[in-house]
Amino acid sequence: MTKTSKSEDRTRLNLELPNATIRRMEDLCTRTEAESKTEVIRRALQTYEALLIISTRGSIILRHENGTEEKILIL
């Protein structure tokens, strides 16, 4: 169920997620120094959208610190 806030252009969203997913999100909060789980979700959406845009232009090549390259497929 969603609820729109009258004071801002925002919508409250309630999610039911497995405990393992919540632990992963909390871990990402810590590792990325995010201020909230909402920030982690927002960043994840931005990253996913960027990867989708890039993937429509061709292959994504990941270059490792040691100089090796790896082709990544986004499905």
PyRosetta script that sets phi, psi and omega in degrees:
from pyrosetta import init, pose_from_sequence

init()
pose = pose_from_sequence("MTKTSKSEDRTRLNLELPNATIRRMEDLCTRTEAESKTEVIRRALQTYEALLIISTRGSIILRHENGTEEKILIL")
pose.set_psi(1, 138.0)
pose.set_omega(1, 180.0)
pose.set_phi(2, -113.8)
pose.set_psi(2, 152.5)
pose.set_omega(2, 178.9)
pose.set_phi(3, -136.7)
pose.set_psi(3, 126.6)
pose.set_omega(3, -180.0)
pose.set_phi(4, -90.0)
pose.set_psi(4, 131.8)
pose.set_omega(4, 177.0)
pose.set_phi(5, -78.9)
pose.set_psi(5, 136.5)
pose.set_omega(5, 179.8)
pose.set_phi(6, -77.7)
pose.set_psi(6, -29.8)
pose.set_omega(6, -174.9)
pose.set_phi(7, -79.6)
pose.set_psi(7, -24.4)
pose.set_omega(7, -177.8)
pose.set_phi(8, -139.1)
pose.set_psi(8, 166.0)
pose.set_omega(8, 177.4)
pose.set_phi(9, -85.0)
pose.set_psi(9, 70.5)
pose.set_omega(9, -178.3)
pose.set_phi(10, -138.1)
pose.set_psi(10, 157.9)
pose.set_omega(10, 175.4)
pose.set_phi(11, -129.2)
pose.set_psi(11, 131.3)
pose.set_omega(11, 176.0)
pose.set_phi(12, -81.8)
pose.set_psi(12, 134.4)
pose.set_omega(12, -177.5)
pose.set_phi(13, -128.9)
pose.set_psi(13, 125.2)
pose.set_omega(13, 176.8)
pose.set_phi(14, -98.8)
pose.set_psi(14, 129.0)
pose.set_omega(14, -178.6)
pose.set_phi(15, -117.3)
pose.set_psi(15, 141.6)
pose.set_omega(15, 171.2)
pose.set_phi(16, -109.9)
pose.set_psi(16, 111.7)
pose.set_omega(16, -175.7)
pose.set_phi(17, -125.0)
pose.set_psi(17, 150.6)
pose.set_omega(17, 175.3)
pose.set_phi(18, -61.8)
pose.set_psi(18, 150.5)
pose.set_omega(18, 180.0)
pose.set_phi(19, -56.2)
pose.set_psi(19, -37.0)
pose.set_omega(19, 179.3)
pose.set_phi(20, -62.2)
pose.set_psi(20, -37.7)
pose.set_omega(20, 178.6)
pose.set_phi(21, -67.5)
pose.set_psi(21, -40.5)
pose.set_omega(21, 177.7)
pose.set_phi(22, -62.6)
pose.set_psi(22, -42.3)
pose.set_omega(22, 178.2)
pose.set_phi(23, -62.2)
pose.set_psi(23, -40.7)
pose.set_omega(23, 177.8)
pose.set_phi(24, -63.3)
pose.set_psi(24, -41.4)
pose.set_omega(24, 179.5)
pose.set_phi(25, -65.4)
pose.set_psi(25, -42.3)
pose.set_omega(25, 177.7)
pose.set_phi(26, -63.8)
pose.set_psi(26, -38.6)
pose.set_omega(26, 177.1)
pose.set_phi(27, -63.1)
pose.set_psi(27, -42.5)
pose.set_omega(27, 178.3)
pose.set_phi(28, -65.2)
pose.set_psi(28, -36.6)
pose.set_omega(28, 175.9)
pose.set_phi(29, -57.6)
pose.set_psi(29, -46.1)
pose.set_omega(29, -178.6)
pose.set_phi(30, -67.5)
pose.set_psi(30, -49.9)
pose.set_omega(30, -175.3)
pose.set_phi(31, -65.9)
pose.set_psi(31, -31.3)
pose.set_omega(31, -177.9)
pose.set_phi(32, -101.0)
pose.set_psi(32, 0.3)
pose.set_omega(32, -177.7)
pose.set_phi(33, 56.8)
pose.set_psi(33, 35.2)
pose.set_omega(33, 176.7)
pose.set_phi(34, -70.4)
pose.set_psi(34, 148.0)
pose.set_omega(34, -178.7)
pose.set_phi(35, -77.9)
pose.set_psi(35, -19.8)
pose.set_omega(35, -176.8)
pose.set_phi(36, -159.8)
pose.set_psi(36, 168.3)
pose.set_omega(36, 174.1)
pose.set_phi(37, -66.7)
pose.set_psi(37, -32.5)
pose.set_omega(37, 177.1)
pose.set_phi(38, -60.7)
pose.set_psi(38, -40.7)
pose.set_omega(38, 178.4)
pose.set_phi(39, -64.4)
pose.set_psi(39, -39.1)
pose.set_omega(39, 177.1)
pose.set_phi(40, -61.8)
pose.set_psi(40, -44.9)
pose.set_omega(40, 179.7)
pose.set_phi(41, -64.0)
pose.set_psi(41, -43.3)
pose.set_omega(41, 179.5)
pose.set_phi(42, -60.5)
pose.set_psi(42, -45.6)
pose.set_omega(42, 178.4)
pose.set_phi(43, -64.1)
pose.set_psi(43, -40.1)
pose.set_omega(43, 179.7)
pose.set_phi(44, -62.6)
pose.set_psi(44, -41.5)
pose.set_omega(44, 177.9)
pose.set_phi(45, -64.4)
pose.set_psi(45, -41.3)
pose.set_omega(45, 178.1)
pose.set_phi(46, -63.0)
pose.set_psi(46, -42.7)
pose.set_omega(46, 180.0)
pose.set_phi(47, -65.3)
pose.set_psi(47, -45.3)
pose.set_omega(47, -179.9)
pose.set_phi(48, -61.5)
pose.set_psi(48, -44.4)
pose.set_omega(48, 179.1)
pose.set_phi(49, -62.6)
pose.set_psi(49, -43.2)
pose.set_omega(49, 178.9)
pose.set_phi(50, -62.0)
pose.set_psi(50, -42.8)
pose.set_omega(50, 178.9)
pose.set_phi(51, -63.9)
pose.set_psi(51, -38.8)
pose.set_omega(51, 177.7)
pose.set_phi(52, -64.9)
pose.set_psi(52, -41.6)
pose.set_omega(52, 178.5)
pose.set_phi(53, -63.1)
pose.set_psi(53, -46.5)
pose.set_omega(53, -179.8)
pose.set_phi(54, -63.5)
pose.set_psi(54, -39.9)
pose.set_omega(54, -175.8)
pose.set_phi(55, -66.7)
pose.set_psi(55, -24.6)
pose.set_omega(55, 178.4)
pose.set_phi(56, -75.4)
pose.set_psi(56, -14.2)
pose.set_omega(56, -179.3)
pose.set_phi(57, -93.9)
pose.set_psi(57, -2.9)
pose.set_omega(57, -178.3)
pose.set_phi(58, 137.8)
pose.set_psi(58, -161.9)
pose.set_omega(58, -177.6)
pose.set_phi(59, -74.8)
pose.set_psi(59, 152.3)
pose.set_omega(59, 173.0)
pose.set_phi(60, -103.5)
pose.set_psi(60, 124.5)
pose.set_omega(60, 178.6)
pose.set_phi(61, -108.5)
pose.set_psi(61, 123.9)
pose.set_omega(61, 177.8)
pose.set_phi(62, -98.2)
pose.set_psi(62, 123.4)
pose.set_omega(62, 179.1)
pose.set_phi(63, -104.3)
pose.set_psi(63, 119.1)
pose.set_omega(63, -179.6)
pose.set_phi(64, -80.4)
pose.set_psi(64, 162.2)
pose.set_omega(64, -178.9)
pose.set_phi(65, -58.8)
pose.set_psi(65, -29.9)
pose.set_omega(65, -179.0)
pose.set_phi(66, -81.9)
pose.set_psi(66, 2.9)
pose.set_omega(66, 176.6)
pose.set_phi(67, 95.6)
pose.set_psi(67, -12.0)
pose.set_omega(67, 178.7)
pose.set_phi(68, -73.9)
pose.set_psi(68, 154.0)
pose.set_omega(68, -179.4)
pose.set_phi(69, -120.6)
pose.set_psi(69, 150.9)
pose.set_omega(69, -178.3)
pose.set_phi(70, -139.7)
pose.set_psi(70, 132.7)
pose.set_omega(70, 178.4)
pose.set_phi(71, -85.6)
pose.set_psi(71, 129.1)
pose.set_omega(71, -177.6)
pose.set_phi(72, -111.9)
pose.set_psi(72, 130.2)
pose.set_omega(72, 176.7)
pose.set_phi(73, -104.0)
pose.set_psi(73, 130.9)
pose.set_omega(73, 176.5)
pose.set_phi(74, -104.4)
pose.set_psi(74, 120.1)
pose.set_omega(74, -179.6)
pose.set_phi(75, -97.7)
pose.dump_pdb("model.pdb")
